[in-house]
Amino acid sequence: MKQHEDYVSGPHKYWLHFFGGFVLGLLLGYCFFRDLFESWVLEVIATAITGVAFGLFCGRWGEVGWRRISDWLSWWFGTLR
């Protein structure tokens, strides 16, 4: 493997996908859980778990994960495409 190919698919790629998925998960978790619980502590915990779950999914699966999330969101909201 060439050094350039190692840079393109190196470990930083996982963390970029993880961070993007984490932020998206936090946003979606906040939108979903903000009025679901009476306690703000439960809202924060649920939102954090959603962010970590999305981050791990996107970090592990990369572009395939983003396509699956895009398909899911377009099905959920109906008009994203």
C-alpha positions as CSV (number, residue, x, y, z in Angstrom):
1,M,0.0,0.0,0.0
2,K,1.3,3.4,-0.9
3,Q,1.6,6.1,1.7
4,H,-1.0,8.2,0.0
5,E,-3.6,5.4,0.2
6,D,-2.8,4.8,3.8
7,Y,-3.4,8.5,4.5
8,V,-6.7,8.4,2.7
9,S,-8.1,5.4,4.5
10,G,-6.2,5.8,7.8
11,P,-7.4,6.1,11.3
12,H,-8.4,9.7,11.0
13,K,-11.2,8.7,8.7
14,Y,-12.9,6.8,11.5
15,W,-12.8,9.8,13.8
16,L,-14.1,12.2,11.1
17,H,-17.1,9.9,10.5
18,F,-17.5,9.4,14.3
19,F,-17.6,13.1,15.0
20,G,-20.0,13.8,12.2
21,G,-22.3,11.0,13.3
22,F,-22.0,12.1,16.9
23,V,-23.1,15.6,16.1
24,L,-26.0,14.4,13.9
25,G,-27.0,12.0,16.6
26,L,-27.0,14.7,19.2
27,L,-29.2,16.9,17.1
28,L,-31.6,14.2,16.3
29,G,-31.6,12.9,19.8
30,Y,-32.3,16.4,21.1
31,C,-35.2,16.9,18.7
32,F,-36.7,13.6,19.6
33,F,-36.1,13.5,23.4
34,R,-36.6,17.1,24.4
35,D,-40.3,16.8,25.3
36,L,-40.4,13.0,25.9
37,F,-39.1,13.0,29.5
38,E,-40.1,15.2,32.5
39,S,-36.5,15.2,33.8
40,W,-33.8,17.1,32.0
41,V,-31.2,14.5,33.2
42,L,-33.0,11.7,31.3
43,E,-33.1,14.0,28.3
44,V,-29.4,14.6,28.4
45,I,-28.6,10.9,29.0
46,A,-30.9,9.8,26.1
47,T,-29.4,12.5,23.8
48,A,-25.9,11.5,24.7
49,I,-26.6,7.8,24.0
50,T,-28.1,8.6,20.7
51,G,-25.1,10.7,19.8
52,V,-22.7,7.9,20.7
53,A,-24.7,5.3,18.9
54,F,-24.8,7.4,15.7
55,G,-21.1,8.2,16.1
56,L,-20.1,4.5,16.5
57,F,-22.3,3.5,13.5
58,C,-20.9,6.2,11.2
59,G,-17.3,5.6,12.4
60,R,-17.6,1.8,11.8
61,W,-19.5,1.9,8.5
62,G,-18.2,5.2,7.0
63,E,-19.9,6.2,3.7
64,V,-22.2,3.2,3.7
65,G,-23.5,4.3,7.1
66,W,-24.1,7.8,5.9
67,R,-26.1,6.4,3.0
68,R,-28.2,4.3,5.3
69,I,-28.9,7.3,7.6
70,S,-29.8,9.4,4.6
71,D,-32.2,6.7,3.4
72,W,-33.7,6.4,6.8
73,L,-34.1,10.2,7.2
74,S,-35.7,10.5,3.8
75,W,-38.1,7.7,4.6
76,W,-38.8,9.3,8.0
77,F,-39.4,12.8,6.8
78,G,-40.4,11.9,3.2
79,T,-38.9,14.8,1.3
80,L,-35.2,14.9,1.8
81,R,-34.3,13.7,-1.7
